[in-house]
Every structure is written in structure tokens, then in C-alpha cells.
Amino acid sequence: MKQLLVFAIMFCLMTAFEARGQISKGTTFAGWSLEALGRNFQRERDFADDYKSTNHTVKLGIQWGKFTRDNFLLGVGLIGAGFWNRDNYENNTVKLNDYQYGIQPFLRWYKPVFSKLYVYAEPSLTLGIYTSKEINETQNGVRATTKSNNYAGSIGIAPGISYRIGEKFALEAAINLFTLKVDYLGGDDLEGSLLVVNASASSRFNSLFSVRGAFYLN
Amino acid sequence: MKKLIALFFCTLTVTGLFAQNSGRSFISGTLSYSLQSAISDDESYRYNATGLNLDINIGKFVSDNHVSGFRISGKLASYDQPENDVWGDRSNGISDYDLGLGKFWQYYKPLGGQWGLYGQHDIGLGFNNQRRFALSGQTNYTKTITQTYSLDLSLSGGLYYTLSERWWFSASIGFGKPVSLEFKKASSVAYDSQHSKLLENNETDFTYKLIPHFNLPSVGFGVIYFLK
């Protein structure tokens, strides 16, 4: 029922307005996204060991591009993410550091829905490196380190929406209604390499929209 | 995981509407009462929960399209597990209470006719206190008190419909909580059958989130009453 209502509202919005507002050739695009979260947890118990845990996650994405035709964007994105975790037990400490780096060339076709709202289709290629390092240190000073390096390449296409706030600034979100992806994975954690083809379509509209900020500069 | 069968669940929502002395001010609110009862298949586990929730929003149009307002909310609830009755009336009465305070800003954009769009951002402070009893083994029981403090920045948006000059309906479509901070403190004490303290566990948990995600759909209906 909820989904039906949302689709009905979206349909009304999309059909109630004349399509206008081209994004002209030569416009420069600059976008970014940032996510951060973390936790500090402590437990003290009678007749049992104390425990302390801290973790932080930061994800950063930067995109830059140029409109080579009206409503057609050629761009490249850089992705960086870090995950830091530290667990303190009574007799030992475990530190885990994970990092991800990636480069993502992409294309975008825009379709104006009404004056401030655009939908777009975005095919992209992602090449990424994943590194992980775990250090287990006991109170006696015994230290064990585990490292791994992995890489991945993927090609995918996803739709999105862009909503203008003011002349040059827009909020954008990928719509998780369907995805089409081909992943190639390899590295220390895998024996050999792996090719994964993933196509999924969903009629459910309750996915999370990850929001980005973007500038369109003439 | 025990399979629970909900025997009875009832939520009665009444929208409370009260007058303000300014034509550009409005008040809207929710009063809800809930009853919940559950029992596991083998009847080894059951609970009864009742709750009373009150949420009041007071807003004022500071320009044609902009609203600034305050929100206050409160909740009282009891949570009763008959298996804990061996410990007398300790587990009776109010076990949970919540208090929330918020400041909100809204932007209204008419679409023509009686329909329009609105967007809202708000900042909220919350406090929750929860008390639970549990049997541990045949003779011991554990009392856990959890207190949660939160600070959130939220975004929401949706449609509104002007039924008349004084009555508006609103339907939120999307909801996001891009910034949230939470501090939780839990203290759990185990007692023996003579009611003397056996051991104590203390936990603190602090989380922060900066996640600009939107959850769609997040549908909620509301009624707004204006006075000229």
C-alpha cells in the first residue's frame, strides 16, 4: 500500500510538469560524498574480564566531470574508505585496519523531469584495491600480524536522481531499484580469481538513498 | 529464537488538536495507546506491554512558506513478564519512560490547487529510561536499567493537502537522519534468592553517525489545525 502510494505520487510529479531545463554542453560537474560513523564500548563485570572496543569508519568520494553534449556527462570519481577497529581484552589487544581505494570513470545521461528535478542513468567502471592488516598483541609483548591485499574491478549501471537547490548546487542520490554489475575479484584472500555477474531488479522502493552533493558550474 | 504469537495488539491513535491565539500558528499532535501481549509456543515465555505516547508540535509561519516550531514528546510504558512474579511486585509499574524535545523548521511549496510539497529539518534531544527484570537460573534474578541520551539532526519531506483554511493533512514520504549521537549506559545487577547482590555488570556505549541516507518510503500521516 505504501509503495503504491509512493509510486502514485512519483508518477503524478513526473507527469504534472513539462520537461524543461537542459544542462548545457561545457558545464563542469563537481560532486562529493562523505560518511562517518563510530562507536566506543566499555564493559566492566564483577568476577569477569573487562572489555573495551573502539571503531571508526570513514568513506569519502569525489567526482569531477564535464558535459561534452547537452545532458551528457563524462566524469571520473575517486573513492577512499577506512575502517579502524581496536578491541582491548584483559590480556591482549587486537587492532584491525582496513583501507579501500578506487577510481571510477563514469558516464551520465540526464533527463529533465521538471525545472529542478532530473533523472539519470550512470554506467561506470570501478577499479579498487583493498588492504587489511590485523595486529594481535598480548600483554607479554607477543605480536602477530596478518596482512592481505585484494583487488576488484566491476562494471555496472545504476539510475539516479538529481535535485537542484539554487542555481548551481544539487543533491543527488542513486536509486537502488535495479543494478547490473560484473565484478572481477582477486588477491590474497582468494585462491585465483573470481568473476561474478550480478543483475538484480527490485520492485521494492524502500531502499536507502545515499545522498551526495554536487556543483554544476557553467 | 523463540517464536512468539501475538495474541492481541491494539493501537489507538487520536490526533489532538488545540487552538492557538495567532492565525499563523498551528498545533498538531499524536496521542497513542498500545497494548501488546505475546506468548511462545511452549508457553515458557510471555509478556504484556502497555504504552502511552504523546507528541505535540507547535509551529508558526515566519514568512509565507517558512515555519519555525517546537516539539515535545513523552512516553510511559510498562513491561510485565508473569514469570518474574516470583519476585513479588518488583517488576510491576512503569518500566520505561521517554522524553523528547525538538526544534523544527519547515518549508512549504504549493503545487497549485490544494496540494503542495513540504520539507522539514529538525534537531532533537531524547532521553529514554528502561528497566527490565529477568530470571537467571532457578533462584537468581537480574535487574537491568538502561539509560539512553540522544542528539539527532533529521530531514523529512512529503505532501500536504489543504482540506480547508484551518485543516491540513500531511503525508511524509521520506525520512533521513544524517547526524546522530547516542550515549547509552546499562547497569545490570544479579541478586540471589535472599535479595542480596551477587554481581554487577556495567556497560557504556557511545555511537556517532554521519550518514546522509534517505529512507524511502517512510510514510506517516498527520493532521494540522490552524487558527486565523
Interface residues (C-beta under 8 A of the other chain):
Chain A: K2 Q3 L5 V6 I9 A16 S33 L34 E35 A36 L37 G38 R39 N40 F41 Q42 R43 E44 R45 D46 F47 A173 F205 N206 S207 L208 F209 S210 V211 R212
Chain B: L111 L159 A171 I173 G174 G176 P178 L199 E200 N201 N202 E203 T204 D205 F206 T207 Y208 K209 L210 I211 P212 H213 F214 N215 L216 P217 V219
